[in-house]
Amino acid sequence: MAKTHTRFVCQECGRVAASYMGKCPQCGSFNSMVEEVIHDEPAAKSSSVRGLTGRSSPRAIGDISGDAEDRIHLPIGEFARVLGGGIVPGSIVLVGGDPGIGKSTLMLQMAMEMGAKQRVLYVSGEESERQIKMRAVRLNGQKELPKNLLLVTETNLEIIFNHINEVKPDLLIVDSIQTVYLSNMDSSAGSVSQVRESSSQLRELAKTSGISVFVIGHVTKEGTIAGPRVLEHIVDTVLYLEGDRFQAYRLLRSVKNRFGATSEVGVFEMREGGLAEVTNPSEAFLAERMINAAGSAIAVTMEGTRPILVEVQGLTSPTQFGNARRTANGVDFNRLLLIAAVLTRRVGLKLSEQDTFVNVVGGLQIDEPAADLAIAAAIASSWRDIPVKADSVLIAEIGLAGELRMPGQMQARLREAQKLGFRTAIVPKAIRKGEPYPKGIEIIEVRSIQQALEAALNVPREVPQGRKVA
């Protein structure tokens, strides 16, 4: 006879405890321990070995065919770019994002595009078939809906596998993994054990049958995929759909990809007919830029292998309180504090008396330090009320001594700036010789932030109080 016992599992990190605790000792979350009933199987039954296939034998690596890695063409170019060039047969992809950001819309658009040539099964545990049909009609416009796209509303994974055996699809979409459950487990759908076991069985399905599986995952308040961290290790690719719900642009970012580059980004625009591709995101982000406005500078950031030009805005205002405020939107707050300290100490700007605000236009989040110089120039431009040269881009990392450091992939950044009509680039002075800079754009090499601001603002050098110029 199988024995039963209870345990308590944290729904945030997966920590297992024998008794209930109000606070998880591993991740520190409150009221996240949920009771689960475990059935211990007999020893003879539990000794069976699970694997991807029932028959496995070692083979020489040279005898293994690589044809299975040929990618399936995906008509949505931005989506294919993030995946690494297309859909890999037998892969499992996890797509996460905030509620209402457009995950189901993007998956349904992909399903309709792939339904023209592939057999697609769309499994929904959150919406009815009628709701999905209404969205498909809205997205497809006057076109005829693909006959190879099959819909089913189901949350029981065993029944879903029966549908898969009958339909034999080339592409499977599960919306969402938190609604799927296994009937032989006593825990509720969305719990750690259900999410982990359901994902493992979907992964085994993908690897053994060659079906490409796309799984939609919910996101917690902290912005991470809900459920255990092992979920992200089970899948081959993890994609995040990001963006401000009050902005039209959506960014599909690759966080993990076993078949392509990580941190790759695809840009979409939310319209009435769904998510439309933005093939030139730099031009889109700069479309509403006000020329020769104080407090505006252009940075060139690398998102994966793609350079994107974005407008960085800075604003300084005399503080009305004892402590000056620092507000960052789209850039790291600690990075803003560092840049403000360098401007105060090395350049002589009295930012201790100024509230400082920095904003990245378009809802883009910049994490790399190559945008430091553009942030500093935007703040200095606002403080001095002098605009940065309209045809200039600023690319450099700032050190605490006020020196400028060279970021990676400089040639790709400069080529993108030249393509959009920028004539001047302010960059760090190259110490080591490398690939020559592209022609057609003037390169101004500087060593310090002081020299960079002089070149960007056309102002004479200011000496900080208490210091002398040699």
Sequence and secondary structure as in RCSB ss.txt:
>XXXX:A:sequence
MAKTHTRFVCQECGRVAASYMGKCPQCGSFNSMVEEVIHDEPAAKSSSVRGLTGRSSPRAIGDISGDAEDRIHLP
IGEFARVLGGGIVPGSIVLVGGDPGIGKSTLMLQMAMEMGAKQRVLYVSGEESERQIKMRAVRLNGQKELPKNLL
LVTETNLEIIFNHINEVKPDLLIVDSIQTVYLSNMDSSAGSVSQVRESSSQLRELAKTSGISVFVIGHVTKEGTI
AGPRVLEHIVDTVLYLEGDRFQAYRLLRSVKNRFGATSEVGVFEMREGGLAEVTNPSEAFLAERMINAAGSAIAV
TMEGTRPILVEVQGLTSPTQFGNARRTANGVDFNRLLLIAAVLTRRVGLKLSEQDTFVNVVGGLQIDEPAADLAI
AAAIASSWRDIPVKADSVLIAEIGLAGELRMPGQMQARLREAQKLGFRTAIVPKAIRKGEPYPKGIEIIEVRSIQ
QALEAALNVPREVPQGRKVA
>XXXX:A:secstr
  EEEEEEEETTT  EESS  SB TTT  BS EEEEEEEE  HHHHT    SSS      GGGS  GGG  B  S
 HHHHHHHTSSB TT EEEEEE TTSSHHHHHHHHHHHHTTTS EEEEESSS HHHHHHHHHHHHTTS   TTEE
EEE  BHHHHHHHHHHH  SEEEEE GGG B TTS S TTSHHHHHHHHHHHHHHHHHH  EEEEEE B TTSSB
SS THHHHHSSEEEEEE  TTSSEEEEEEEEETTS TT EEEEEEETTEEEE S HHHHHTTT  TT TTEEEEE
EEETTEEEEEEEEEEEEE SSSS  EEEESB HHHHHHHHHHIIIII   GGGEEEEEEETTS  B SGGGHHHH
HHHHHHHHHT    TTEEE  EE TTSBEE  S HHHHHHHHHHTT  EEEEE  SS  S   TTSEEEEESBHH
HHHHHHH       TT    
